[in-house]
Amino acid sequence: MTTKEATPIRVAVVGSGLAGLATAYFLTRNTRGVDVTLYERHAALGMDAESVTVEHEGEHQRIDVPMRAFSAAYYPNLVALYKHLRIGFDPQSFSFSFAHKTDDAHGGPVPDFLYRGRRNKGPRCIRRGSMARPLFWVSTVWSYLVMVILAWLYTVCGYTPHRRTFGEWCDSIWMAQSFVDELLYPMFSSIMTADMAAVRAMPTREVLEYVAHTFLYRHYRVRGGVSQVVHALTDHLPADRVRVGATITDVFPVDTHRIGLRYKASDGSQAEAVYDHLIFGSQATQTAIMLQWYHDHTQPSSRAIFCAQQLAQLRALHYKKSTVVCHTDAGILPPDEADWRDLNFVTPASREAHDAYTMATHVIHRSPAQVVMQTTNPLPQLFPAADKTIRQSTFDRFVLTLEGRQAREHFFQRRGKRRTLGPLQGSPDGGGGGVWFTGSWSYGVPLLEGCVTSARLVAERILQQHDLDASHIASILD
């Protein structure tokens, strides 16, 4: 199609996780007159930057770091995008083990609870110790049904506690404390890669919506790894518009609408460029640092006030460190190989500390010669041996709180089931140009669906500002 602009609309996207990649794709696919440049400080594009390649049974296979599984019900936009890109994904029937680790015990602990998964033969659930008592079995089934039914009813009816934390909700509902402490909190600690205190502090509404759309649905993983997604989203971009190893060193206003970037290129040279729109696909903490540079260059004006408001809300979004180790150290798994499951959860026996995490080990490949695993947030006593470590990565993961949800509503709002952009997106006058924000933190529980949802909203608004057709985005996702 033809744009009304005499020159292309220049857009910078900082950060190449799924949010940044999807935004760039939506802006440039089937749209002329939009010139997008991707900036990524790592040597590889972000969504696949920490992934590793291992050899298994004579073949090289890609392992996503961190692990990325999704359900069709909670991730409709993600699934629609993958289908459009012709990305294959396979159903998963995860089996689980739950165990407790004492400080003085050596090696992987014996599981208290085993779940075989839907597709595996034999009894679905096995309990040991106190969990083997009939009362525990009855209370577990009862509690699970109560949680799923209430989550479904609340979500369908549109009534979920808005100002109550998940911990407060669990304390007020007829669920057994053993189910909550031994199974529910550890499971969510692993899913959210958050400590127990953060799980309890999450808003109830978002957690129940996640439960209603995932706990009875099949999960999937991308066949062959997310490197295929990265390639499919960027293969149409010119090579000089994908700038990896580029570190942003300054952000500054050029005139009433345009924005300048200074950056250090991968070869060490310094350069700068001017854009009509700046889109952040980076974490809110990193975004705030770069936006502060922009604010420091801004003279007292409505733009400076608007930028200060953006900064205040970004800084209310909280992150915590998460460690992921790919390794071959089977010594951290249960001592009996018959107890190994796809996902093996270990919780500290003492959870007095607010920073107690659930350790999760995903068995990826298993053969007589070697077991390849990925462990998230390993406990100090079960940290994989250095000589068996393939790669260790550290991530900053967004942790949703009541305060954080209120802050993000300045950037992303919900009107019933509809999602819209908030007042702190773009420019203060609502006209052309401005600073935009995308990311997993934008919607619901902070996972990949928020990346695609926020990318869509920002891309559609920018195209509409310039009287460009954005209908191709709806045709992809709806």
C-alpha positions in Angstrom: 0.0 0.0 0.0 1.1 3.6 -0.3 1.8 5.9 2.7 0.8 9.5 2.9 4.2 10.3 4.3 6.8 11.6 1.9 9.5 9.8 3.8 9.3 6.5 5.7 8.2 6.5 9.3 11.3 5.6 11.3 10.8 3.4 14.3 13.4 2.1 16.8 12.6 -1.1 18.8 14.9 -1.6 21.8 15.0 -5.2 22.9 14.5 -8.3 20.9 12.5 -10.5 23.1 9.1 -11.7 21.7 7.5 -8.3 22.4 10.1 -6.4 20.4 10.2 -9.0 17.6 6.4 -9.1 17.3 6.1 -5.3 17.3 8.7 -5.0 14.5 6.9 -7.8 12.5 3.4 -6.2 12.9 4.7 -2.8 11.8 6.6 -4.0 8.7 4.7 -7.0 7.5 2.5 -6.1 4.5 3.1 -2.4 5.3 5.1 0.0 3.2 6.4 3.3 4.5 7.6 2.0 7.9 11.3 1.7 8.5 12.0 -0.4 11.7 15.4 -0.9 13.3 15.9 -3.5 16.0 18.5 -2.9 18.8 19.7 -5.8 20.9 22.7 -5.5 23.3 23.5 -9.2 23.3 25.3 -10.9 20.4 22.1 -12.8 19.5 18.4 -11.8 19.3 16.9 -11.9 22.8 14.3 -14.6 22.6 16.9 -17.2 21.7 19.9 -15.5 23.2 20.4 -17.9 26.1 19.3 -21.1 24.4 21.9 -23.9 24.0 22.5 -26.6 21.4 23.2 -30.2 22.7 23.9 -33.5 21.1 21.4 -36.2 21.8 21.5 -39.6 20.1 23.8 -38.3 17.3 21.7 -35.2 16.6 22.1 -31.6 17.5 19.0 -30.3 19.3 18.2 -26.8 20.6 17.1 -26.3 24.2 15.1 -23.1 25.0 16.4 -21.2 28.0 14.2 -20.6 29.9 11.7 -23.4 29.1 8.7 -22.0 27.2 5.5 -24.0 27.5 2.0 -22.6 26.7 -1.7 -23.5 26.6 -4.0 -22.6 23.8 -6.6 -21.2 26.2 -4.4 -18.7 28.0 -2.2 -17.8 25.1 -4.6 -17.3 22.1 -2.6 -14.5 20.5 0.6 -16.4 20.9 -0.9 -19.5 19.3 -2.4 -17.5 16.5 0.9 -15.9 15.8 2.7 -19.2 15.7 0.1 -20.7 13.4 0.5 -17.7 11.1 4.2 -18.1 11.0 3.8 -21.9 10.5 5.7 -22.7 13.6 5.0 -26.3 14.7 4.3 -27.1 18.3 3.9 -30.4 20.1 1.5 -31.3 22.9 3.1 -32.0 26.3 1.8 -34.3 29.0 4.1 -33.2 31.9 4.6 -35.6 34.8 5.6 -34.1 38.2 7.4 -35.0 41.4 7.2 -32.9 44.5 9.9 -33.2 47.3 11.3 -31.3 50.3 15.0 -30.7 50.8 16.5 -30.6 54.3 19.8 -28.7 54.9 21.7 -31.7 56.1 20.6 -34.2 53.5 22.9 -35.1 50.6 21.7 -35.6 47.0 18.3 -35.3 45.5 15.4 -35.9 48.0 12.9 -38.7 47.8 9.6 -37.3 46.4 6.5 -37.0 48.6 4.1 -36.8 45.7 4.4 -38.2 42.1 2.1 -37.5 39.2 2.5 -39.5 36.0 0.8 -37.2 33.5 -2.1 -37.9 31.2 -0.4 -40.1 28.6 1.7 -42.3 30.9 0.5 -45.7 32.0 0.0 -46.7 35.6 -1.5 -44.9 38.6 -1.8 -41.2 38.0 -0.7 -40.1 41.6 1.5 -41.7 44.2 1.9 -40.3 47.7 4.4 -41.2 50.4 4.9 -40.4 54.1 2.2 -38.0 55.4 0.9 -37.5 51.9 0.0 -41.2 51.7 -2.7 -40.9 54.3 -6.3 -41.2 53.0 -7.2 -37.9 54.6 -4.5 -36.1 52.5 -5.8 -37.8 49.4 -9.4 -36.7 50.0 -8.3 -33.1 51.0 -6.1 -32.8 48.0 -8.8 -33.8 45.5 -11.3 -31.6 47.3 -9.0 -28.6 47.4 -8.1 -29.0 43.7 -11.7 -29.1 42.7 -12.6 -26.1 44.8 -9.8 -24.0 43.3 -10.5 -24.9 39.7 -14.3 -24.5 40.0 -14.1 -21.2 41.8 -11.5 -20.0 39.3 -13.7 -20.9 36.4 -16.8 -19.4 38.0 -15.1 -16.1 38.9 -13.5 -15.8 35.5 -16.7 -16.6 33.5 -18.9 -14.4 35.7 -16.4 -11.6 35.7 -16.2 -11.5 39.5 -12.7 -11.9 40.9 -11.4 -10.2 44.0 -9.7 -7.1 42.6 -7.8 -5.9 45.7 -7.0 -9.2 47.4 -3.7 -11.1 47.1 -3.6 -14.7 46.2 -2.4 -15.6 49.7 -5.3 -13.8 51.3 -7.7 -15.6 49.0 -6.2 -19.0 49.7 -6.5 -18.3 53.4 -10.2 -17.5 53.1 -11.3 -20.5 50.9 -12.1 -24.0 52.0 -8.8 -25.5 50.8 -6.6 -27.7 52.9 -3.5 -26.0 54.1 -1.4 -29.0 53.2 -2.6 -28.7 49.6 -1.8 -25.0 49.5 1.6 -25.3 51.1 2.9 -28.6 49.7 1.5 -28.4 46.1 -0.1 -25.1 45.1 2.5 -22.5 46.2 5.4 -24.6 45.0 3.8 -25.1 41.6 3.2 -21.4 41.2 6.6 -20.5 42.5 8.0 -22.6 39.6 5.6 -21.3 37.0 6.2 -17.6 37.9 9.9 -18.2 38.9 9.1 -16.3 42.0 9.7 -16.9 45.7 6.9 -18.0 48.0 6.3 -14.5 49.4 5.9 -13.1 45.9 3.4 -15.9 45.0 1.3 -15.0 48.0 1.5 -11.3 47.1 0.2 -11.7 43.5 -3.2 -10.3 42.7 -5.9 -13.0 43.0 -7.7 -12.0 39.8 -4.7 -12.7 37.5 -3.9 -16.0 39.2 -7.4 -17.3 39.0 -7.7 -16.4 35.3 -4.5 -18.3 34.7 -5.9 -21.3 36.6 -9.2 -21.2 34.7 -7.4 -21.2 31.3 -4.5 -23.6 32.0 -5.2 -26.2 34.7 -7.6 -28.3 32.6 -6.0 -27.6 29.2 -3.2 -29.3 27.2 0.2 -27.5 27.1 2.5 -27.2 24.1 6.1 -26.5 23.2 7.6 -25.2 20.0 9.0 -28.0 17.9 12.7 -27.5 17.4 13.0 -24.5 19.7 12.1 -20.8 19.6 15.0 -20.0 17.3 12.5 -20.8 14.5 10.2 -18.1 15.9 13.1 -15.5 15.9 13.9 -16.4 12.3 10.3 -16.2 11.1 9.7 -12.8 12.7 12.9 -11.2 11.3 13.8 -12.9 8.0 12.0 -10.1 6.1 14.0 -7.3 7.8 17.1 -5.9 6.0 20.4 -7.1 7.7 21.4 -3.5 8.6 18.1 -3.0 10.5 18.9 -5.8 12.9 21.6 -4.4 15.2 22.8 -7.0 17.6 25.7 -6.3 20.1 24.4 -2.7 20.1 24.3 -0.9 23.5 22.2 2.2 23.9 24.2 4.9 25.6 21.8 7.8 25.4 18.3 8.8 24.5 17.4 12.4 23.7 14.7 14.6 22.2 15.5 16.0 18.7 12.4 18.2 18.2 8.8 18.2 19.3 8.2 14.7 18.1 11.4 13.0 17.0 13.7 11.0 19.3 17.5 10.4 19.0 19.5 7.4 20.1 23.2 7.1 20.7 24.6 3.6 20.7 27.8 1.6 20.8 27.9 -0.8 17.9 29.2 -4.4 18.1 32.6 -3.2 16.6 33.0 -0.6 19.3 32.2 2.4 17.2 29.8 5.1 18.3 26.8 6.1 16.3 23.5 7.9 16.6 20.2 7.8 14.7 16.9 9.8 14.8 13.4 8.2 14.9 9.8 9.2 14.8 8.9 6.5 17.4 10.8 4.7 20.1 9.4 1.4 21.3 10.8 -0.3 24.4 10.6 -4.1 24.3 13.1 -4.4 27.2 12.4 -5.0 30.9 10.8 -2.1 32.8 13.9 -1.7 35.0 16.2 -1.3 31.9 13.6 0.8 30.2 13.5 3.2 33.1 17.3 3.7 33.0 17.1 4.7 29.3 14.0 6.8 29.7 15.7 8.7 32.6 18.4 9.8 30.0 15.7 11.1 27.8 14.1 13.0 30.8 17.4 14.5 31.7 17.7 16.1 28.3 14.1 17.4 28.3 13.4 21.1 29.2 10.6 21.9 31.6 7.4 21.3 29.6 4.4 19.0 29.3 6.8 16.5 27.7 9.0 16.5 30.8 6.0 16.0 33.1 4.7 13.2 30.9 8.1 11.5 31.0 8.3 11.8 34.7 4.9 10.1 35.1 6.1 7.3 32.8 9.2 6.9 34.9 7.2 6.8 38.2 5.0 4.0 37.0 7.8 2.0 35.4 9.7 2.1 38.7 6.6 0.6 40.5 7.1 -2.6 38.5 9.2 -5.1 40.4 11.7 -7.7 39.2 13.6 -10.6 40.9 16.6 -12.6 39.8 16.1 -16.1 38.5 18.8 -18.6 37.7 18.6 -21.3 35.0 21.2 -24.0 34.6 21.4 -26.5 31.7 23.4 -29.5 32.9 23.9 -33.2 33.1 24.1 -33.7 36.9 21.6 -36.4 37.6 22.7 -36.4 41.2 20.1 -33.6 42.0 17.2 -35.9 40.9 15.4 -38.3 43.1 17.7 -41.2 44.2 15.5 -43.8 42.6 15.4 -43.3 38.8 11.8 -44.7 38.8 10.8 -41.5 40.6 12.1 -39.2 37.9 9.5 -37.1 36.2 9.4 -34.5 33.4 9.3 -31.8 36.0 10.8 -32.4 39.5 10.0 -29.8 42.1 12.0 -29.4 45.3 11.0 -27.0 48.1 13.1 -26.2 51.1 11.8 -28.1 54.2 11.9 -24.8 56.1 10.2 -22.0 54.3 10.5 -19.3 57.0 12.5 -17.1 54.7 10.6 -14.8 52.4 13.0 -15.6 49.6 12.4 -19.3 49.6 12.0 -20.6 46.0 10.8 -23.8 44.5 13.6 -25.5 42.5 12.3 -27.0 39.3 14.3 -29.5 37.2 13.0 -30.3 33.7 14.4 -33.6 32.3 14.8 -32.8 28.6 16.7 -35.7 27.1 17.2 -39.1 28.8 19.4 -41.9 27.5 21.6 -44.7 29.2 24.6 -42.5 28.5 23.4 -39.1 29.6 20.5 -37.1 31.1 20.2 -33.5 29.9 18.3 -31.2 32.3 17.3 -27.6 32.9 17.1 -26.5 36.5 15.5 -23.2 37.5 16.4 -21.6 40.8 18.5 -24.5 42.1 18.8 -24.7 45.9 22.3 -24.1 47.3 22.5 -27.8 48.4 21.4 -29.0 45.0 23.3 -26.7 42.7 24.5 -28.7 39.6 28.2 -29.5 39.6 30.4 -27.1 37.6 31.9 -29.9 35.5 28.5 -31.0 34.4 27.1 -27.6 33.7 26.4 -26.8 30.0 25.3 -23.2 30.6 24.2 -21.0 33.5 22.0 -18.0 32.9 20.5 -15.3 35.1 17.3 -13.5 34.3 15.3 -10.6 35.8 11.7 -11.8 36.0 8.8 -9.5 36.5 6.8 -10.2 39.6 3.2 -9.0 39.6 1.9 -7.3 42.7 -1.2 -5.2 43.5 1.0 -2.1 43.2 2.5 -3.3 40.0 -0.9 -4.0 38.5 -2.0 -0.5 39.3 1.1 0.9 37.7 0.8 -1.1 34.5 -2.8 0.1 34.0 -1.2 3.5 33.1 0.3 1.7 30.1 -2.2 -1.1 29.4 -5.9 -1.1 30.4 -8.6 -3.7 30.3 -12.3 -3.0 29.4 -14.0 -6.3 30.2 -12.3 -8.7 27.8 -10.9 -5.9 25.7 -7.3 -4.7 26.0 -6.4 -1.1 25.2 -3.4 1.2 25.6 -3.2 3.4 28.7 -2.7 7.2 28.9 1.1 7.0 29.3 1.8 5.5 25.9 3.1 7.5 23.0 3.3 11.3 23.3 1.7 13.7 25.9 -0.6 15.3 23.3 -1.7 12.0 21.8 -0.4 13.0 18.4 2.4 11.5 16.3 5.7 10.2 17.6 6.5 9.4 21.2 7.8 6.6 23.5 6.0 3.3 23.6 6.2 0.3 25.9 5.7 -3.5 25.3 6.5 -6.6 27.3 5.3 -9.7 29.1 4.4 -7.5 32.1 1.6 -5.8 30.1 -1.1 -8.4 30.7 -2.2 -11.0 33.2 0.4 -13.3 34.6 3.7 -12.1 33.0 4.2 -14.7 30.3 4.5 -14.7 26.5 0.9 -13.8 25.8 1.5 -10.3 27.2 4.4 -9.9 24.7 2.1 -10.5 21.7 -0.9 -8.6 23.1 1.2 -5.5 23.9 3.0 -5.7 20.5 -0.4 -5.7 18.7 -1.8 -2.7 20.6 1.3 -0.5 20.1 1.7 -1.5 16.4 -1.9 -0.8 15.6 -1.9 2.6 17.3 1.3 3.7 15.5 -0.1 2.7 12.1 -3.4 4.3 12.8 -1.7 7.6 13.8 -0.1 7.7 10.3 -3.4 6.7 8.5 -1.8 3.3 7.6 -3.8 0.1 7.3 -3.4 -2.1 10.4 -6.0 -4.7 9.4 -3.3 -7.3 8.6 -2.6 -7.6 12.4 -6.2 -8.5 13.1 -6.1 -11.0 10.3 -3.1 -12.7 11.9 -4.4 -12.8 15.5 -8.2 -12.9 15.3 
